Amino acid sequence: MPGILEALHIAKSALELQQYGIQVTGHNIANANTEGYTRQRVVSEARAPLETPYGMLGTGVQVAEIERTRERFLDEQVRTASEDLGKWAQAERALSEVEGVFAEPSEGGLNSLLREFWDSWRALADNPEDYAARQVVLGKAETLVDAFHRLDRQLREVQYNMNFLVDSKVEEINRIAGRIAELNVQILYIESKGSQANDDRDRRDLLLDELSKLVDVQVVEGSDGMVNVFLDGRPLVEGKEVSELDTLPVAEEGHPVEKVIWKQGAREVRISGGELGGILEVRDDKINTYLERLDRLARTLAEEVNSIHRNGYTLNGATDVDFFDSDVQGAADIELSDAVKDNPSNIAASGDGHPGDGSNALAIADLEYEQAIEHFTLDGYYRSLISQVGQDLQEAQFMRDNYELLLKRFENERESAIGVSLDEEMLKLIQYQHAYTAAARLTSVVDQMIQTVLDMVG
């Protein structure tokens, strides 16, 4: 009788295993299109055997675990590529906006305005006593000054608007970090009871993917199943605890900049990757470099023109007159001097004091060909600035395209490992169905055996 009952237990264990298999397969099929879902499978093992005079006798089967087919190495590859893609995609977006500010080549671009400015001095050199020619010089100079002001203002507006993006990304990082900490607690609770928190782990992994796209983080999973997320060497998420980020407005050169800090302690966070890293790099490094070069161009232009203009003579015979304001610091404050503003007769076109001489105006026009900044002419220096903007944008586009392809490849590799194949699941479903039918048949046979024994006893 014990042998018959043991056979019944074996049949029961087989039925239970196939039921688990069918349920897990159904769960896979139901989530075939669920983002972040990891295919699950039933891992079975033989139950502990019984010792008999004839050897060890099997006692059936049992579920060892419901396993996620997840590979941590592929997750790391996807997250690293996602971090890089996020950085370069944001850089490309911001640099495209910067390129639009310069609007080169165009008739209203600074390059054309510089050329027109030099040409107006040449026209004045031909007719130094012509009041209209002097008016043209002032008009071209004022247009050039306005262009410097506009470029400086618009570049700083791009920087300022990027502050809102920084705020938005910081809020998103804090939200995701908080949700990861909540899932850590749920996973610990479930798995401490011996179960597998597969679906919660999927949700957490999806959040970690999203977080990696935003910022450069390192993920370390502990023996308790909870993950710790590190940013700039400090825990952003540590088990159930979250160290939130914040932004702090800081005035740099009179313009507000949102610095990313730890909410607790107010220490600045060094961020080099992800979307936030790309935003900060363009805002704090690239655009500041462009502004510095634009300032140098405006300052050198004013200094070089003034240096020659002071040696010339106005229509009234006055000398030592500045054309641009002598205190120019950069593109934001370049202005015509009070002496020549609205007073064309104070333009020092003459080189010898005679009103009909235009040699000083010609000397100023020839600045177009002088190497005034390093080995560049003023026009060439500006063109090199535009070239740098173009190269930075081209690099961002190239890197974005590369990491887009790389991420796609890694995602495809991971999907082949963790994704649900409906054909494979249907095949498993048939296998479990047949195994269940066989186990049910075994149950029926054992039941008939028991009934036979009972009839004999009765």
Buried (B, 14 or more C-beta within 10 A) or exposed (E): EEEEEBBBEBBBBBBBBBBBBBEBBEBBBEBEEEEBBBBBBBEBEEBEEEEEEEEEEEBBBBBEBBBBEBBEEBBBBBBBBBBBBBBBBBBBBBBEBBBEBBBBEEEEBBBBBBBBBBBBBBBBBEBBBBEEBBBBBBBBBEBBBEBBBBBBEBBBEBBBEBBEBBBEBBBBBBBBBBBBBBBBEBBBEBBEEEEBBBBBBBBBBBBBBBBBBBBBBBBEEEEEBBBBBBBBEEBBBBBBEBBBBBBEEEEEEEEEBBBBBBBEEEEEBEBBBBBBBBBBBBBBEBBBBBBEBBBBBBBBBBEBBBBBBBBBBBBEEBBEBBBBBEEBEBBBBBBBBEBBBEBBBBBBBBBEEEBEBBBBBBBBBBBBEEEBBEEBBBBBBBBBBBEBBBEBBEBBBEBBBBBBEBBEEBBEBBEEBBBBEEEEBEEBBEBBBEBBEBBBEBBEEBEEBBEEEEEEEE
